[in-house]
Amino acid sequence: MLDTLFKGIFDSSTTSVISVSNFLLCVGLSLVLGIIMALSYTYKTRYTKSFLLTLAILPAVVCVVIMMVNGNVGTGVAVAGAFSLVRFRSAPGTAKEIGMIFLAMSAGLIAGMGYLGYAVLFTVILCLVFMLYNSLNFGEKRISSYKTMTVTIPEDLNYTEVFDDILKNYTNKYELRKVKTTNMGSMFRLTYDIALKERAKEKEMIDAIRERNGNLEISISNQEVPNSEL
């Protein structure tokens, strides 16, 4: 009775029809896998409620799409084109978020093709690897050693080499990335990318710069990788 109710009106005798029990099994497993991924993403990671909700239901959505396509190449191309439009209607995410989105889509695709055991195995392995890398702070040390420093100087100072001797003494690498006039053009605001030799000597470096810039504003912050550079 249920199989007749959910049979497509365009189905033919040569079309393989997915049974209701198999449909519910695949979708239910996909939802469970989505919840596992969402929970693993919360481990030592900043997140939003909307992203976790998306991550939890995305495997089920992809699973249903794959089951409905059911080997039809034309339909598959149309669905891929429709999904690609979402990219232009949403803000770009971080590399970590994009990676989890692809992970969720892959799990849904595997489940939609009927390989439920592989879908579970894939999800468990990738989630454990994700949590392990987060726990080990994989790749974080190199990024955190880089800082962004902003220094305000009076207009009579030559900003091109004004702090070179100080920065060579306290940093392994530095680069002047941005120069901006401020205070009605009477001052310059310099933005440097720096890699400190010793974190403990950060205050000592700031004090040396203060003596040269007339005790004007100085700020140092952790460097963040822009989304466009991911």
N, C-alpha and C positions, 0 to 999 in steps of 0.2 A: 504493500500500500504506500509506504513512505517513498520507496524507489520510484513508483509511478508519479507521485506528487511532485517530486523534485527532478523529474526527467525534463530535459530541455525540449522546447517545442520544435527546434530545428534538428534534433537528433535523428539519426537514421539507423538502420540495422548494422551498418558498418562502423558506427561510432561507439567507442567504449565509454560506458557511463560509470561514473564514480558512485559507489553506494553511499548511502547516508552514514552508515557506521564508519566507513573508511574516511569520509569527509570529516566527521566529528573527531575521529581519532587523530588525524593529521593536524587539524586546527587546534585541538586541545593541547597536543604536544608542543605545537609552535608557541602557544601562549605561555606554557610552562618554561620553554626555553627563553622566551622574551623576558620573563620575570627573573630568571637566573642571570641573564646578561645585565639587566637593569640593576640588580643587587650587586653584582660584581663591579659594575662601573662606579658605585658609590664608595668603593674601598679606596681611601686616601685620594679622592678626586673631588673637586668642586663640581657641582651639578645643579641643574634646575629641575623643577617638577615637570615642566612641559617636555624636557628632553627625556627624562626617565619614562614618562608615559608613552612617548613615541617609540622608545627603544623596546618597551614591553609589548607593544601591539604590532610592531613592524614585521617580525617573523611570520605572524599569522596572516597579515595582509599579503605578503609575498607568496606564502604557501598557497593561499586561495587563488591568487592570480595564476600561479604555475599549474595548479590543478585544472583551472578553467581553460587555460590555453591548450593543455593536453596534447601537445605535439603539433598544433597548428602554427606553422611558421608565420603566416600573415598576421594572425592575431597577436603573436608574440612580438612582432616588430611594432605593431600599433600600440601595444601596452608599453613597450620600452620608450616609444616616442612620447606617450602621455606622461610617464614618470619623469622624463627628462625636463618637462616644463616646470616641475616643482623646483628645480635648481635655480630658475630665474625669478622665482617668487619668494625666495627665502634668503635670509642673511647667511653668508658663509660661516662655517663653524671652525673649531680648532681641528688640528690633525687627529687628536685623540677621539673627538666626537665623530669625525668622518670615518675613522677606522672602525668604531663600534657600530656605526650605521651599516657599513659594508658587512661586518660580521653578522649582524642581525638579518640582513637580506640573504646572505649565504645560507644561514641556518634555515630560513624560511624556504629557500629554493630547494635545499636538500630534502626537507620534509615534504614539500609539495610534489616532489618526484617519487615519493613513497619510500625513501631510504631512511626510515625513522631511527634505526640504530646508529647509522652514520651521523644523523643530525644531532643526536644526543652526545655522541663521542666528540664530534667537532666542537659543540658548544662547551662541553666540560673542559676540553684541552685548551681552547682559546681563552676561556674565562680564567682558568688557573694561570696561564702564561701572563695574561693581562695583570692579574693581581700580583703575581710574582715580580714583574717588572716595576710595578708601582711600589711594592714593598722595598725593592732594592734601589729605588730612586734612579732607575736606569736612564742615563743621558742627562740627569739633572745637574750634576756637578759642574760640567763644562759650561752650561748655560748660566748657572747661578754665579759663576765667577765674573761674569761680565756685568758692568754697571753703566747706567746713563747718568752723566754729571752735567748739571746746568750751572753756569757761572755768569754773574752780571758784572760788567766792568765799565768804567767811565770811558767816554768817547776818545780821550786823549791817549789811551793805551793802544798799541798795535796788537790786535787780537791774533794775528797769524802765528806768532811764536812767543806770546807773552808767558805761557805756562809750560813751555816745552821742557825746560830743565827740571822743573818740579815733577812733571808727569813721567819723565824718563827715570827718575829716582824711585818713584813709588809704584809704577805700573809696568807690567810686561808688554802691554800694547795699548795704544791710545789713538784716537782719530777724531778730528774735529768734523762733526757731521752737519752742524747747522749754525748759522749766524743770523741773529734777528735784532733789529733796533727796537728800543723800548724807551719809555718815559719821554715821549715827544722827540725821540732821536738823540737825546743827550747821553744815552747808554747803549751798550751792546749786550745781548744775551747769547752766550756761547753754549752749545750742546756737544758734549764729547761722549764717545763710546770708549770705556776704559776697562782694562782687566788688571785688577790689583795684584801686586806681588804678595802682600801680606794683609789679610783682612784686619789685623790688629792695629795696623798703622794708618787706617782710614782717617781717623781724627787728626793725626799728625800731618797728613797731606792737606786736609781742609784748612788747618791753621796756617800752613805755609802759603796756601792760595789766598787766604783772607788778608795776609800781610801785603800781598801784591795788588789785590783788587780793591783796597780801601775798605775792607770789612763789609762789602756789599753781599747781596744774597747768593748763597751756594746751596745746591740741593743734589743729593745722590740717591738714586733709586735702582731697584733691580730691573734689568733689561728684559723686556717682553718681546717675543717674536711676533711681528704683525701677521695677521691671517693671510695677507697677500703673499707672504714669503714661505708659507708652509708647503 
